[in-house]
């Protein structure tokens, strides 16, 4: 039995799990995910690398007591947010983790006793949705998770397009509004359509604090309706640009916002109205939820061992 470790590092938590590739047709998981608060330290990259090493070891030791395995975990996949250069093994930048040009693949290799695949969290989620989720059966796809920020994983001909970590920054295309973005530019999609910006704008305009964007979507007042309309308009404009340049067959929208009834359908209608000659993509809700990052990290780990274990 070949086992693969998968780790999804986030700004708030680190999720880890162990998978058996042969059972991935049903996304079978051999052990419930371990979730820990993301480690902090004087050198944040070193702190995270040490945490990942400890979590993988803990999972491997736990499985040894539960399963009759042919050996230890054969490979590990680790994915992180921000600007990631997978080819160089370097995490170029992640504001919420506090690192810049961190040699993460090397740091992980020093702490894990198995081959390590290193990648980008949104791209990994896109790979998982393409293999197991809402983008199954499409050659050209985009996975767009809308959360604290907005990014896009681009899969062209079934393969990720990364451009050394710089492709897919959909949240920072100019959709024509006057709000300042955290990146320093004005007009960014993320500044009006991310979950964080929706909640922030509602609090500022209404004077009533909310804990998240879902409260705004569920609110029945003029301010909430105005802010949601701005977000729908901006998302449709951003997706129109994406469709014009890349022409994906399917766009998979992720994040808790799209669990709200009618939001995806509103974006879909607005996008369709804006298209003239462009191919209209199928818009779908993501299917894998919080598991997408770990599943994608597992797929990266499986690639290290191909063709023996790749699902």
C-alpha positions, 0 to 999 in steps of 0.5 A, a space after each residue: 500500500 502506497 501512502 501519500 502525505 498532503 499538507 495545505 498551509 494557510 495564513 490561519 491554519 495548516 491542514 494535513 492528511 494521508 491518502 492512498 492514491 488507488 482509492 482516489 476515485 472516491 477521494 477516500 481518505 485514510 485518516 481524518 485531517 489534522 488541523 493546527 494553527 499556522 506556526 509563527 516565528 522569527 523566521 516564518 518559513 522555518 517555523 512553518 517547515 518545522 511544523 509541516 515536518 512534525 505534522 507529517 511524522 505524526 500522521 505517519 506514526 498514527 497510521 502505522 498503528 492502524 494499517 498494515 502498510 508496505 512501508 512509510 509515507 512514500 512522498 509528500 505534497 505541500 502547498 502554500 499561498 501567495 506568489 510561488 515559484 514551483 520550479 525554483 522551489 521558492 515562496 516569493 511572497 505571502 503577506 499573511 505569512 510574512 515571508 519573501 523569497 523563502 527557499 521552502 522546498 529546501 527547508 521542507 526537504 531537510 525536515 521530511 524523510 521522503 520526496 517532497 512536491 512543493 506548490 501553490 495552494 490555489 493551483 492545487 485546488 484547481 488540480 483537485 477540482 479538475 480531477 475529482 470535482 466540478 471541472 471534471 471532463 473539461 480540458 480548459 478550466 479556471 478555478 476561482 476561489 473567492 475568500 479573503 482575496 481572489 485568485 485563479 488557477 488556470 488549467 489549459 489543456 489539462 495542465 496548470 499555467 503558472 508563469 513562475 507563479 505570476 499567472 492567475 492574479 485575477 483579483 488584481 485586474 482593474 474592473 473600473 471602480 474607485 476603491 483602493 486595493 491592499 496591493 496599492 492599486 485602484 480598481 482591483 476586483 478584489 477590493 469590491 468582490 472578495 469576502 473581506 471587502 464585502 464585509 468591510 464595505 458594509 460595515 463602513 457604509 451601514 455603521 453596523 459591524 458584520 463578521 463576514 460576507 454571508 451576513 451581508 448577502 443575507 441582509 435585507 437592506 439597501 446598503 447590503 443590496 448595493 454592495 452585493 450588486 457592486 460585487 456581482 458587477 465586478 465579478 462579471 467584469 473580471 470573468 469577462 476579461 478572463 474569458 476574453 483572454 483564456 476562453 476556459 470551457 468552465 469556471 469553477 467558483 469557490 468559497 462560502 459566498 457561492 453557497 448563498 442562493 442565487 449569487 452564482 446565477 446572478 454572476 452567470 447572467 451578468 457575464 452572459 449579457 457582457 459577452 459579444 463574440 467570446 465563448 461563454 463558459 459553464 459556471 459551476 460551484 466548487 465541489 470539494 470545499 476545504 479539502 481541495 488544497 489537500 487533495 491537490 497537494 496529494 496529486 502533486 506528491 503522486 506525480 513524484 512517484 509516477 507512473 507507479 501510483 499516480 491516480 
